[in-house]
């Protein structure tokens, strides 16, 4: 129940405010400004997961940080979606507060949309002005009438080789000094600081000490009819001056180059070729001069392709590609072909310069290296490296074409058992067969790869949710077909997680992580199925990680407590025992119910040390009551992981001995799944516990895989009727029949029977009439702390 003071507090605030539950990150209260801000009714926000209001991918990461408890106070800026479809820029502060044993997040939100729009407009104008300045191919320097530097572009700084430190200082005198010292010769001194500026156009040529030759044009600058300064334009004409020298050098390089070079005219006819071109093609100089460009590129060139090639050269100035060409003698060779446009001073194309480099040997070596580097040695499928590259290429293509594709993360179910029982060599043969079946399930444009172990990834291109669902079902069907390896018949199943681009991620890492997360949820829910990724999965995973860490800290810091629910003799009404139930009050998260943390503890394995702590604490308390002449049987629940530990029986014996508790006053409650998972091993452990004298009962009887056989074989003492068969008595005749059958079965096997979840007198009366021995439930008392339990013991009627 929300504290009314908090509701009044947030309602009085001008900013929008949410109150958020720290565990499931759902909104539990909001003020009216919060509803008005996004155009909804206030009740629409209540119970809404904050992840549903996330507007950007960054918001998902933000709430992941909150779910992980990375900070008690986080301030950020983000976007919110208004109900009319518009987006709001908001500032947000998330603060963790604690009051009256309550722990929650306060999320304060302020609309800064108008402020950000104004800032963006100003930034746009400044950026456009700067872009205009930088778009010039010439160096530009702008001064005022007193020669104070007002602006320059990076081309200007590059032409004069200005040091970064000098530009950062913005020391005009130092910049002018650098310019003057850099000049070797000049036609006139236009950059003097003395005298009046001449507001006329002037031109001069500067030769710099670096060897660069610059043409400088100065123009007056006017604004609203008034002179405000001058603009200096610097153009590098070094290349123009050195053209003749370069041509002479190019002629020598042309003849001596090891690469094949030839020159064509504007009609693509070869007019010159170097000796290396003769060696590579097998044609003589005279034969080459009679050929056209397509005659050398004949394996990859026709009129259409030639037009495409020339269009690219016209747009970009060059064209390059790897080509398979044929030697004059008929042999093929791989080469890199490059064609460069040559223009005159008026930018008119006069020739094309073509280069050919032989890559045949390089290609053979590269192909072998790629086979080793990009393919899985065992299955021959693409490995993680090749998969990464292909997914990144597909992302770029899908982004450009606005298409989607899917990633399927596949993990074989219980594959470890195959390796453990039949050996790794057998397991390798299974993996090879799985790889072949996966290849048969996809198209040529798709990819099947092996990440390692029994993990595979499929990339299904140009598909949507419906298409990838069909692919996933095809894979499941293919793998469930019988395998036959080394004369052994068996079946293999798999769990598949699916992530779609771009909904579930726009990078390789995000897509793989989210598909893996979805696969993990399939494993949790029984395996041999597929599941699409949902954003809440990451939040749930982080919440589980947060609880797992908090549990370990709670165990270390002794934050767990045991409460005891009385178990009552139905005939006498006296308390004859108690079930020890764990309770947890966390400093940050508040009260956390066992239903929230016990499943995670079992999943992560921390249930074993928690279970050992419960065993020792319960035995310790039972021993204290025994020393006070209170003959109570204390029952504890034992998890499957704890029961299967090698030293479990020894740990029970050690606890009884340490606290001097008679074994008969300790009862271990086991679920049916524990008993039938490995019946022979369970029988040995139960017999050892029975020898100790510990009482053994079956918890939640009838809800699992019940077997009369284990009731007959195992040394059990009691059955517990699950609350699901009690809660609807007397309204549900089936529940009444099941409860009666369990009672009769127990007595037939000389077992006692206890019913849990008894809440009404009617239920009590029915169970008493049916012959039930004991009850446990809210009708008598909930689970109580030690002090309250002892007070209940003190007031019960003496026998």
N, C-alpha and C positions, 0 to 999 in steps of 0.2 A: 504494500500500500504506500503510495507516494506521500511524503510528509507535506501537509498543507502549507507549511511555512515556505518550503521550496517553491511551490506553485505561485504563491503570492509574491515571492522574491523575483522570479523570472518575469512575471506578468507586469511588474513595475519597471522593467528595463526597456529602454528605447531600442536597443539592438535586438535582432532576432536571436532567440536562445532555444537550444535543444537540451534535454537531459537524456543521456544515453547509458543503457545498461553496459557494464564493463566486460561482461562475458560474451553475450551474443550480439553486442553492438546494435541493438535496436533502440529506437526512440521511445522513451517512456513518458515524456512530457515535452510540451513546446508552448511558447507564448504566442500571442496573436500576431506580433510583427513577423514571427517566423512563417506563419501561414500566409500573411499578406505579401511577404517578399516574393513567394513563388506562385501566388494566385490560387491557393487551395484552402479548403476548410481545415481548421485545426485538427479535427479528429482524423483527417486523412493521413496526418503525419504519425499519429500514435501507433506504435508497434511496427513502424516501417524500418527495415534494416537500412543502416546508413549506406551500405554498399549499393542499395537500389537508387540512391540519390547521387551516386558518383557520376560525374559528367565527363571526366577525362581519365585516360590510363594512369596519369600521375595520382589521381584520387584513389585508385585501387591500391597503389603503393603506399599512399598516406595512411589509409585505414589498416593496411597490413602492419605498418609501423605501430599504430595505436593498438592493434590486436596483440602485437608482440610485447607491448608495454615498454617500448624503447624510451619513452619520455613521459613524465608526469604532466608536462605542459608543452604543447606543440602549437606554434603560430605559423600560419601559412596563408597563401593566397591561391584561390582556385576559381572555378566556374560552377554556377548552379543553373539548372534548366527551369525557366518559367513555364507555366502551363500554356501560355500563348505561343510557345515555340522559341522564344528569344532566350539568349544566354545572359546571365548576370555575372559581372566580375565582383567577387566578394573577398573580404579578409576574414579569416577564421582562426579562432583560438580554442584549443581543446585542453581542458584542465581537469585533472583527476582530484576529486574531493572525497573526504570521509567525514561522516557525521552520524551519530546515533547508530553505530554499527552498520551504517549504509555506505556503500562505495559506488560512485557513479561518475560519469564524465559530464562536464558542462561544456557545451559547444556554443560559443558566442560568434555571431556572423554579422558583418557590416557590409552593405552594398556600396561598392566604390566604382560602379559602372561608369558614371558620368566623368569622374576624375580620370579613369584609365582611358576613356575615349578621347578626352582632351589631350592627354599625354601622347597617345598614339598619333593623333593628327599633327602635333608639334614634331614628333620624331619623324613622321613621314616627310614633312616639309624640309626638315634639316637633311634627311637622307637623300631626298631628291636633289637638293642643292649640291651636296657633296658628290653624289653620283655624276651629276653634270660635269663637275670639275674633274673627276677622275676618268670620265669617259673619253677625254681628249687623248689622242696619241702623242701630242706634244707636251713638253714641260711648260707649266703655267705658273707665273708669279704675279701676284696682285699687291700693289702698294697704294698708300694714300698720297696726297700731294706733298707730304713731308718725308716720303720714302719709307714710312713705317710699313712693315709687312703685314698685310691683312689676310692673305691666304696663299696657298700653293698646293700643287698636287704631288702625288708620289713619283710621277714621271720626272718632274723637275728635280726632286731630291735624288733620284737615281742617276740622272744625267750628270749632276755635279758631284756624285758620290758623297753625299752629305752623311756624316756620322749620325747615328740615332740620338746620341746624347746631345748633339748640337741642335737637332730639331726639337727635342723635348724641352730644352731650356727656353726656346723662343727668344733668343738673344739676337736682335736684328743686327747689331754692330758686328757680332761674331760671324753671322751668316754672310754679311757683305765682305768681311775680311777673308773668309774661306773662298768666296767666289773670286775675289781679286787675286788671291794667291794661286788659284787653280788655273788662271789664264796664262798661256804662253805668249800668244800674240792676239791683237785685236785691231779693228779698223777705227773705233773711237770709244771713249770711256763713257758709256751711258749709265753706269751704275754708281756714279760719284754721289756722295752725300751732300756736297756743297752746291750752292747756286740754285736758281729757280728751275723747276722742272719744265721742259719744253713740251707743251701739250700738242705735239704733232707726231705723225707716224715716222718711225726711223727703223733702219735695218743695218745690221752689222754681222760680220762673220768672226767667230771666236775659235781659236785653236787652243785646246786645253793641254796641260802638261801630261795628262793621261793619254794623249794621242787622239782623243775624240774631237771632231770638228762640229761646231754648233752654229746654226743660223739663228740670230736673235732678232725678233720683230717687236717693237714697242708701240703700243696704241694708247691713246688717252681714253679714260673711262668717264662717262657722264651719267648723271642721275638727275631726272627732272630738269634737264637743261643746264645743270651746273657740273663743272669738272670736279671729280671726287678723287681721282688718282690715275694710275697707269697700269696696264696689263702687258706683261712681257711673255712672249711666246718663244720657246726654245725648241728647235728641231735638229735632230742628229743627222747630219749629212755626210758623216764619215763614210758610209757605205757607198754613197754616190761617187765620192771622190776616189774611193779605192776599187771601183768596179773593174777598171782595166787591169790592175794588179791581180785581182782575184781571178779574172778570166785566164790570165797567163798561168797562175797556179793551178786552176781547175784543169787546164789542158794537160799538165804534167800528171796530176792525180788520175785523170781519165785514162791515160795510157798505162800507168803503173798499177792501178787498182787490181786486187785479187778478185774482186766481185765483178760480175758481168755488168757492163754499162752500155746502153745504146740510147741514141737520141732520135726522136721522130719530129716531123714537121706537123703543121696544123691539120694535115690530112692523115695523120697517124702512120706515115710511111717512114721507115728507118733511113736516116741520112748519115749516121755515123755509129760505129760500134768499136769497142776496145778489144784487145787480144783475149781477155778473159771471157768475153761473150762468145768468141769463136770456140774456145776450149769447152765451155759449158754446153753449148747447143750443138756443136759438131758442124755448124755451117761456117763457110769461109766468109771473109769480109765482103767479097763480091756478091755471094749468095744472100747475105744478110741485108745488103743495101736494096735488094729487090723485094724484100718482105714488108708486110704491114704489121701493126701491133698485134692484131688477132692471129696472125700466122704463128707467132711465138707463144701466144696464150690460147692456142686452139682448143685445149681440153676444157677451158672454162670461159670461152669467149664467143659470143655471136653478136649480131647487131643490137639486140635488146640489152645484153649485158655490157656491151661497149658504151651504149648511151648512158646506162646507169653509172658506169665507171667515170665517164667524162663529166656527168652531172655532179658527182661527188668531188672531182678534182676542181671543177669550177667554183663549188661552194666552199671547199676547205683548203684547196691548193695542193692536195696530194691524195693518193689512193694507195692502199697497201693490203696485201692478202697472201696467204699461203696457197700455192698452186702445185698440182701434179702436172708436169709437162713431159713431153716426149723428145728424147735426143734424136738427131738425124738418123741414127742407126736403129731406132725403134724402141730403145730402152726408156723407161720412165724415170723421172727424178722429181723429188720434192724440193721446192724452192720458195723463198720469200720474194715476192715481186712488189716493187714500189714504183709508182709513177708520180712525178713532181711536175707541176706547171712552171714554165719559165715565161716571165713577162718582160715587156720593154718598159721604158720610163713612163709610158702612158697607160700602163697596166693592161696592155693588150697581149694576149697569149701568142707567143712566137714559136715555142717548141715545147716538147715534153721530154723530160729526162727520166730514163727507166733503169732500175737496178734489179739484178737477179742474184740471189745467194743460194748456193746449193745446201739443202738441209737433209739429204738422204740419210747419211750416217747418224746425224743428230736425231732424226725421227725414229730410227730403229732403237737407239739407246733410250730415248724418251719414252717410247711405248712400253719397253720392258720395265723401266723405273715406275711408270704409272701403274702397271699391273701389280707391282709389289707394294706400292705406296697407297693405292686407292681401293684395293680389294681385300676382303677377309680371306685369310689363307685357308681356313677350313671349308667354308661353304662357297667361296667364289663370289659372294654377294658384295656390293659396294660396302666399304667400311664407314666408320664415323666421319673421317676426313672428307671422303667423296660425298657423303650424304650432306654434310655441312655446306660444301660448295654448291651442290645442286639445289638445296633448299634456298640458299641466298640468291642464286640466279633466278629461281622460280618466283621468289618474293619480288625481285626487281621487275620481272616480266608481268606478274599479276598486278603490281602497282601501276605499271604503265598502261596495261590493257583493262584495268578495273575488273579483273576476274578473281576467282577464289580457288583454293585448293585445300587439301586436308592432310593432316599428319595422323597416322595410326601408330600408337605405341603399344607393342605387343609383348607380353611376357607369358612363357609357358607355365602352366599350373603344375606345381609339385614336381618340377623337373629335377630338383635336388634328390628326390627319392630314387629316380632312375640312375643317377650317377652313383649314389651311395650303395644301391643294391646290385646293380649290374656292371658298374665300372665306368670310368670316363671314356674309354674307347667306344663302348656301346652308346653312351650318351652323345658322343661326337657323330656317330652314324645317324642317330635320331635327328640331330641338328641339321645335318646335310639333307635328310629327307624332308624336314620342315621347310628348309630354304627352297627346295624344288617345288613344293606345294604352294608356297607363297608366290613364287614367280608365275605359277600357273593361274593365280587368282587376279593378276593385274594386267593392265594393257601395256603396250610398248612404250607409251609416253610416261608411264608411272615408274616408280622405283621401289624396290625391296632391298633393304640393307640390314646388316647385323651390327649392333652396337657392341656386343660382347656377351659372353655367357649365354643365357637363354632369352636375351632381349633383342627384339627386331623392331624396325621402324619401316612403315610403308608410307610413301608419299603419293597421294592420288591427285593428279593434276586436273584442272578444269572441271571441278565437281562442286556440288552443293551438299546440304545435309542429307537430302534424300538419296543422292548418288552414293555418298560415302557409307550410308547405312546399308545399302545393298552390298557394297564391297566388304564391309565388316561381317555381314552374315555369310558371304561367300567364303571368307577366311575361316570362320568358325565351322562351317560345314566341311571344308576341305580337311581341316585338322582332326575332326572327329571321325573321319574315315579310318578304318583299322590300319595300324602299322604292322609290318612284318619284317623284323630285323633279327638276323641270326636264329631263324626258326622259332622266334617268339612273337606271338600275336599280342598286341596291346593297343590302347587308345591314348591319345594326347589331347588335352584341351588347353585353351589359352584365355587370357583376359586382355581386353583391348580398350585403350583410352583414346579418344578422338579430340583433336583440336582443329578448328577451322580458321583459315586465313581469310580476311583480316580480323574477324570478330574476336578470336581467342589469342591474338598475338600478331605482331608485325615484325618479329625478329626470330631467328633460328632458336635462340635460347628460350624465349617465351613460349613458342609453339611446342618445343620438346618438353619443357617443364610442365606445361598445362596438360598435354596429352598424357604424360607420366602421372600427373596428379589424378586425372580421370581414371586411368588404369588402376591406380591404387584404390580408388573407391570401388571398382569392380571386385578387386581382391577382398575388400572388406565385406562385400555383400554376396559372397558365395562363389565367385570365380565363373569361368566359362561363359562370359557374356561381354558386351561392349557398352560403353557409356560416353556421352558427349561431355566435354569440359563445361563447367559452370563457374563464373567468377567467385561464387560463394565457397568453392572448394578450397581456394587458397586461404581465404579468411578462416574457414573451418580448420584447415591444416595448421595455420599459425596459432589458432586458439588452442588446438590440441597440444602443440609444442609448448605454448605458454603454460598450460595446465600441467604438462609433464614436468617442466622445470620447477613449477611451483610445488608440485607434490614432493619432488626430491628435496627441495629446500625445507618443506614442512616436516619431512621425516628427519632431516638433519637438525632442525631447530625445535623439534618436539612440539609441533603445533597440532598433531592429531590427538583426539580424545576418544575414549570408548564410552558409549551409553549402553544401558542394559534394559531390554524389554522383558517384563516378567512372563514366565511360562507357568500356567496355572493348572492344577488338578481339577478336572471338570466336576468330579463327584464331591470333593471337599471344599473347593474354592480357595485352597491355599496355594501360595507361591512355592513351587518346587524347583524352579530353575530360572535361568535368564539367558537370553541370546545377546551376545556382545556385538554391538553395531558401531562401526567407525563413524566419527563426525569430524568435520574440518572447518575451522574458522580462520580464513586467510586475512592478513592485514590489509591487502590491497583489494581482493576480490570478494571479501565478505564471506557469508556462509555458502559453502559449496556442497551440494547434495551428493551422496555416494553414486546416485544414478548418473551424475555428470562425470565424476573422475574415476570411478572403478573401471568402466570399459576402456578408458585410455590407459589406465595402469596395467590392465591385462594385455593390451596391445603392445605397450612399450617394454613390458617385463618388470616394471617397478612394483608390480603387484606382489612379487616374491619378497622383497625386503619389507613391504608394508604388511604382508600376511605374517611374516615372522615377528614383526613388532606386535601385531594384534594377538598372536599366540602367547607371547611372553606377558603382555599386559593383562590379558584375560586370566591366565594361570596365576599371575601375581595377585589379582583382585580376588579370585576364587580361593586362593590360599589364605588371604586375610579373613574372608568370611568363615572359612573352615576353622581358623583359630578362634573365632568368636562363637563357635558351636552352631553356625548356620549351615545346615546341610543342603546346599544349593548346587545343582548341576549347571555349569556355565557352558553354553554352546557357542562355537565360533564357526564361521563359514570358511571353507578352504577352497582356493581357486585351483583350476586344473594345473596351471604352471607350478604353483607351490607344491601341490600333491606329487607332481612328477619329478621334483628335485631329488637327487640321489640321496641326500642326507635328511629327508623330511622326517622319517620315523625317528631317527636319532635326535633331531631337534625337538620333537615332542617329548621324548623321554628325558632329554636334558632339562627342559623347562619344568617338567613335573618334579624332577629330582632337586633342581635348584630351589624351588619354592615349597618343597615338601607337601605337594598336593596329592591326595589319593587319586589315582587315575580314573576311578569311577565318577569323579565329580567334574570331569572334562568330557564334553561331547563335541565331535567333529561332524559338521554338516557338509555333505558332498552332493554334487549334482549328478544326475544320471549320466550325463555325457562323460564325466570323469571315469565312471565305472566301466563303461563299455568301450572307451577309446582304445585301451590295450588291456583286455580283460585279464590275461594271465599276470601281467605286471601288477595290475590293480589288486588282484586276489592276494598276491604275495605281500603287498604293503598292508592291506586290510587285516590279513592274518597276524602280521607283526604288531599292528596297533591293537588288535584284539587281545594278543598275549600281554600287552602292557596293561590291559584292563580299561582302555578308553572306550567310551560309548560312541557308536557310529550310527548316523542317521542319513537318510536320503532327503535332500532339500528339494522343494518344488516338485514333488512326485506327480507324475502324470503329464508334465509339460514337455518332457524330452522324449528320447527314444526308449520307452519303457520295455523292459524284458523281464518276464517272470523267471527266466533262467538265472539271471544274476541275483535275484532275490533269494533263490534257493541255494546258490553256491556261496555267496558272500556272507561273512559274519556280521550282519547288520543287527541293529537294536530297535530302530525306530524309522517310521515314514512320516514325512510332513506333507499334509494336504496343502497344495498351493492356494494362495488367496483368490486366484481366478475362479476356482471351483466353489468358493465360499461366499463371495460378495453378492451373488444374485439369489441366494437361498432366502426365502422359500419360493421366490417368483419363478425360478427356472427349474423345471422338473429334471432336465438333463444333469444339471449341476448336483442336484440332490441325489440322483442315481449314482453319479460318479463318486461323490463323497462317501455314500453308503458302501459302494463296491470297494473303495480303497480301505475303509475301516474293516470290512469283513475279510478282505485279503490279508491285511496286516495281522489280524487276530488268528487267522488260519495258519499263518507262518510264525506265530508266537512273537510278533513284533508289536511294539506300542505305536500309537498313532497320535499325532498332534496336528491341530488345524491352526493355520495362521491367517491373519486378516479378519478376525472375528470382531464385528463392530456393533451388532445388535443382540438384544435378548432373544429374539426369535431364532437367530442363527445359533446361539448358545443352546437353546432348548432342543433344537433339531439335532445338533451334534451329540448332546447328552443322550437323547433318546436312541440315536443310532449307535451308541457305544464308543464314541470317541473318548480317548483317555485324557488328553490335555488340550488347552487352547492358548492362543497368543494373539493379542490384538488390542485395538483402541478401546474396546468394550471394558477391558480391565485397566490398561495403562499403555501409553506410548513408550518409546525408548526414553529412559531417564538417565540423568547424570548419577554418579555414585551416591551423592548426598540425598537426592530425591528418592532413589531406589531404596536406600536404607530407611528413610522415613516411612515409605510404604510398607516395608517389612515390619517396622515397629508397631504399626497400627492394625495389622491383620489379626483376625480373631484367633486366639490360641487353639490348638487341636484339642 
